[in-house]
Amino acid sequence: MTKAVTTTSVDTFVQEVSRLPARPAGTRGRLLFAMDATASREPTWDHACSIQGEMFIAAEGLGGLDVRLAFYRGFDEFKVSRWTSDGRELARLMSAVRCLAGRTQIGRVLRYAAEQRQESRIDAVVFVGDCCEEDVDEIGHLAGQLGLIGLPVFVFHEGDDRVASRLFPQIARLTRGAYCKFDRNSPDQLRKLLGAVAAYAAGGRAALLKYGREQGGAAALLTHQLK
């Protein structure tokens, strides 16, 4: 069993989010929610599906949030859903996915995100995964390109894979996003951290501060750091 999210990891996530550039408030945010659906994620896939609703709750009254689900699995399978602003619809889409054995396709996620950003279609990316089986230098290069075009990636890392433990924080740093580890023992913290990402995507830094004040706990640390 992996360790629960530590105070240190949450503090680090908070500090990283606090460095994000401000987004204009009052505009409708768009978020790409990308997930690893390979076989290693199967034990916790349903858990991950159950926590995303906080994103929509956090985005209410901030201009709104549209989310597009992306996932990879099996042999070279990469799928993207339609846009939705309904948490129940996103949950339905996620619950219809079943994990299949295959290699990771993080590079494909990052390339797709770059295309969407260049067409002004997304404001942030959430990536949930547990490992990487690709060329880490290539992944780093793609992440750096996202940083240059101003697209932050918020990486939520499950488990203790050595390669991912080194690479995932670098993806967050290069894209000027944030990184945090999680497991099934920390659902409340993960909900609130996802909510913080949604608040930023939907309403900018001011919305992030408001969310932190209202939620307390891990989210309140965001407010403290931003001050």
QUIBELMO-V873189 format. One record per residue. N is the residue number from 0. RES is the residue in three letters. PSI is psi in whole degrees, 0 to 359 (999 if undefined). Layout:
n: (N/N)
res: (RES/RES)
psi: (PSI/PSI)
//
This chain:
n: (0/1/2/3/4/5/6/7/8/9/10/11/12/13/14/15/16/17/18/19/20/21/22/23/24/25/26/27/28/29/30/31/32/33/34/35/36/37/38/39/40/41/42/43/44/45/46/47/48/49/50/51/52/53/54/55/56/57/58/59/60/61/62/63/64/65/66/67/68/69/70/71/72/73/74/75/76/77/78/79/80/81/82/83/84/85/86/87/88/89/90/91/92/93/94/95/96/97/98/99/100/101/102/103/104/105/106/107/108/109/110/111/112/113/114/115/116/117/118/119/120/121/122/123/124/125/126/127/128/129/130/131/132/133/134/135/136/137/138/139/140/141/142/143/144/145/146/147/148/149/150/151/152/153/154/155/156/157/158/159/160/161/162/163/164/165/166/167/168/169/170/171/172/173/174/175/176/177/178/179/180/181/182/183/184/185/186/187/188/189/190/191/192/193/194/195/196/197/198/199/200/201/202/203/204/205/206/207/208/209/210/211/212/213/214/215/216/217/218/219/220/221/222/223/224/225/226)
res: (MET/THR/LYS/ALA/VAL/THR/THR/THR/SER/VAL/ASP/THR/PHE/VAL/GLN/GLU/VAL/SER/ARG/LEU/PRO/ALA/ARG/PRO/ALA/GLY/THR/ARG/GLY/ARG/LEU/LEU/PHE/ALA/MET/ASP/ALA/THR/ALA/SER/ARG/GLU/PRO/THR/TRP/ASP/HIS/ALA/CYS/SER/ILE/GLN/GLY/GLU/MET/PHE/ILE/ALA/ALA/GLU/GLY/LEU/GLY/GLY/LEU/ASP/VAL/ARG/LEU/ALA/PHE/TYR/ARG/GLY/PHE/ASP/GLU/PHE/LYS/VAL/SER/ARG/TRP/THR/SER/ASP/GLY/ARG/GLU/LEU/ALA/ARG/LEU/MET/SER/ALA/VAL/ARG/CYS/LEU/ALA/GLY/ARG/THR/GLN/ILE/GLY/ARG/VAL/LEU/ARG/TYR/ALA/ALA/GLU/GLN/ARG/GLN/GLU/SER/ARG/ILE/ASP/ALA/VAL/VAL/PHE/VAL/GLY/ASP/CYS/CYS/GLU/GLU/ASP/VAL/ASP/GLU/ILE/GLY/HIS/LEU/ALA/GLY/GLN/LEU/GLY/LEU/ILE/GLY/LEU/PRO/VAL/PHE/VAL/PHE/HIS/GLU/GLY/ASP/ASP/ARG/VAL/ALA/SER/ARG/LEU/PHE/PRO/GLN/ILE/ALA/ARG/LEU/THR/ARG/GLY/ALA/TYR/CYS/LYS/PHE/ASP/ARG/ASN/SER/PRO/ASP/GLN/LEU/ARG/LYS/LEU/LEU/GLY/ALA/VAL/ALA/ALA/TYR/ALA/ALA/GLY/GLY/ARG/ALA/ALA/LEU/LEU/LYS/TYR/GLY/ARG/GLU/GLN/GLY/GLY/ALA/ALA/ALA/LEU/LEU/THR/HIS/GLN/LEU/LYS)
psi: (134/162/151/166/129/162/322/316/322/318/318/316/316/314/321/316/325/341/356/144/151/143/151/130/155/1/153/122/154/128/131/119/100/135/143/119/31/172/329/341/352/319/335/8/313/323/314/324/332/349/353/345/333/331/317/324/316/330/347/134/3/16/347/166/129/136/139/124/133/143/155/153/174/210/99/29/124/120/149/135/176/166/144/147/14/117/324/323/318/319/321/317/318/321/342/349/136/137/142/146/139/176/160/155/47/321/321/321/313/322/318/318/321/317/316/322/318/337/12/39/346/153/339/161/134/129/128/119/174/347/173/130/25/176/113/329/321/318/317/321/315/321/318/322/323/323/322/330/10/37/104/141/125/111/123/114/121/133/193/28/130/313/313/323/332/320/315/318/328/323/314/315/314/330/358/37/224/159/140/139/154/166/181/349/358/48/323/317/319/320/313/325/321/321/323/319/316/320/318/314/323/327/5/190/322/320/325/318/316/317/317/320/321/326/327/192/225/322/328/332/330/314/315/315/322/330/999)
//
